[in-house]
Every structure is written in structure tokens, then in C-alpha cells.
């Protein structure tokens, strides 16, 4: 009898956490960055779908912390801490940050690369080692993380599938 594995889906500007045997997935990563924080020993992981690099770009008073690299990574770490994960045991894998539009070079157009830089800055600030990444390019991605194996499966539009 095949075990049916439950997949938790994370939307845009959203985050969630899972424990094995569940996996966690987000799709529609263009210029957005998917950030996975995980604890190999406890087999628990969180996934954040970052849309923008800096909460200073927020347009309203009601801040969605998951939308921004600077607030979302910290909030995801806090969610994992509430599940008993020690921050010093966390590792990270990231994917996304594509340059989806080829015209112009202003900062608003460079949102993908800026998201990747902001994510890396926050990981460094929180002393979370970045183990692997699949960022840049010009294609969208869907990612799924399995906390049991610590593998991040990446499906890239027009480029197939790989694990990091």
C-alpha cells in the first residue's frame, strides 16, 4: 500500500512549517524567493515565499511579515523556535529570484536579484548558513522541500527538475 504524502502549500507572501513525513511546496516563484529553513535532526522545516526585499516598501499600515525578506525570515525562525527548534541548528536553502522582465535596469525591474540579496543578508544577520541555492535566470520555479531527506526539489519552467 502506497503511503500518500501530504503536501502543505504555501501561497505568495505566505509561510508555514511542516514535520516529516509531510512536505511543503510553493509555486509561482518568478522574481519571488522561496526560503526554506530546516532542522535536519528534528526533521522539521519552514517555507517562506518572499515577494519584496524590504518592509520599508509596504504600502499599508497592516504589515504582512511574510511578504518581505527582512521581516519574513525572522518570523519563520520564530515559528520554528515555537516548535522547539534551536536557531543555531537551522540551515537554509533558497530558490527563485528570476529576472522576469528583460527591459530596463532600474531597481524596480531588478526585483528578483534584490530579493536574493535581501534574503542572503537576513540569513547572514541571523547566522543561518545557506547550504544550497538555485537563483536567478529568467524562468519561474516551483519548489518542494522534504524535511525527512532535507532535499529541495526544484521544477523550473523549460528546464526540468533537480534536487539541491
Buried (B, 14 or more C-beta within 10 A) or exposed (E): EEEEEEEBEBEBBBBBBBEBEBBBBBBEBBBBBBBBBBBBEBBBBBBBBBBBBBBEEBEEEEEBBBBBBBBBBEBBBEBBEEEEBEBEBBBBBBBBBBBBBEEEEEEEBBBBBBBBBBBBBBBEEBEBEBBBBBBBBEBBBBBBBBBBEBBBBBBBEEEEEEEB
